[in-house]
Amino acid sequence: GGEHGDVTAAFMAKLFNAGNERDKLRGLLEEAFNAGTFVSFMERLRAVREDVPATLIEPLIGALFDLSDALPRVKIIGFSSSDAERELARMVVVLLRRIEDRSERSAALRRAALSSPAITGPVWCVSLLQPNKDEREITSEPVVQPEVLKQMREDLLPRIWEAARNGGLWRLRTVVGIIYRLRDWAGIAAVREWLAKALQ
């Protein structure tokens, strides 16, 4: 599923009223995604982003991360080659922008990623937020402090290697993209060595 169904205003009210209880938020999100309303939920959340209570932003990002390794298979209309994982990462960035102070925003993202066992959401977010060469030459301030993105890469590497060594990485739908990130973050030699052993 993931492409059918609609998210009601009543559901969004229930989500907003969950306070900062991450378990409750995760349960509600899981219910929506399992009901095939992933696309509808993301569209609705984007539309009401200004109404998301400030206290909800970090636990909501954490709950989205928690579910990111097992998202429904969807095709997002209107985005070139978009999928649920990329759409989730984009939504996290939309939510982050609601936090005005950049150091506070950066710290909230890192805390949410550290407190989640998932790989996909945190990795795609770091990748999405990493300014490329052209963006670095533009004077606009990055959404998240570059030093925090660097710390997050260091936080995530042991988690990715653990999944690589125990076989969990192969179960992720975005395994190819994550291996490319691993190559960028840990170096091609380490990835080649791991792949040679894994494929024996």
Beta strands, then each sheet from edge to edge (+ up, - down):
end
